[in-house]
Amino acid sequence: MSTVNNTDKFEGMDYETALTKLTELISRLERSDGTFLELMEVYKEAFEYYTYCTAYLNTAADKIKDLNIRMAELLRTIEEG
């Protein structure tokens, strides 16, 4: 079992790299490539990558929402001015 802290594991990792790794892990699970215990570890790691990717996308969505709000406020100010 890995003792790597998830924070360390994903620090500086971009979304595309994490998604590629997640896809590779899912492929391994689909092939049933390994023993039950090995596949459980692969599943655990895949879930960590899934969680990271989901959080990454949620953060991006929040940033886009904030930008949309700021843009709407700016446009409203311009229209009123």
MARTIFI-42643 format. One record per residue (C-alpha): x, y, z. Coordinates in steps of 0.05 Angstrom, whole numbers, padded with zeros to 5 digits, always signed. Example, Ala and Ser with C-alpha at 12.3 -4.5 7.8 and 13.67 -1.06 7.14 Angstrom:
+00246-00090+00156+00273-00021+00143
//
This chain:
+00000+00000+00000+00025+00069-00018+00043+00117+00039+00047+00177-00007+00004+00235+00017-00048+00252-00036-00029+00326-00031+00043+00308-00049+00020+00259-00103-00020+00312-00140+00020+00374-00125+00035+00411-00189-00002+00359-00231-00044+00386-00287-00113+00361-00304-00092+00327-00369-00038+00286-00334-00086+00264-00280-00140+00246-00330-00091+00205-00371-00070+00166-00309-00143+00156-00289-00158+00129-00359-00100+00080-00354-00123+00056-00286-00194+00046-00311-00169+00007-00371-00130-00039-00324-00193-00050-00282-00233-00065-00345-00182-00117-00366-00182-00148-00296-00106-00145-00302-00083-00171-00234-00104-00207-00171-00164-00184-00131-00119-00149-00080-00079-00115-00136-00143-00092-00170-00169-00064-00104-00106-00022-00099-00115+00000-00171-00188+00018-00155-00165+00058-00095-00114+00096-00137-00165+00107-00192-00213+00136-00141-00159+00184-00117-00148+00208-00188-00223+00213-00199-00229+00255-00136-00172+00300-00158-00201+00309-00228-00270+00325-00201-00242+00376-00151-00200+00407-00207-00261+00415-00251-00304+00442-00194-00250+00494-00179-00248+00513-00253-00324+00519-00255-00323+00563-00193-00271+00609-00226-00313+00613-00289-00375+00631-00248-00336+00686-00211-00310+00713-00278-00381+00714-00306-00406+00753-00246-00349+00803-00251-00360+00810-00326-00435+00822-00316-00419+00875-00264-00370+00908-00310-00419+00908-00368-00473+00936-00323-00426+00992-00301-00409+01008-00373-00482+01009-00394-00500+01055-00336-00440+01101-00345
//
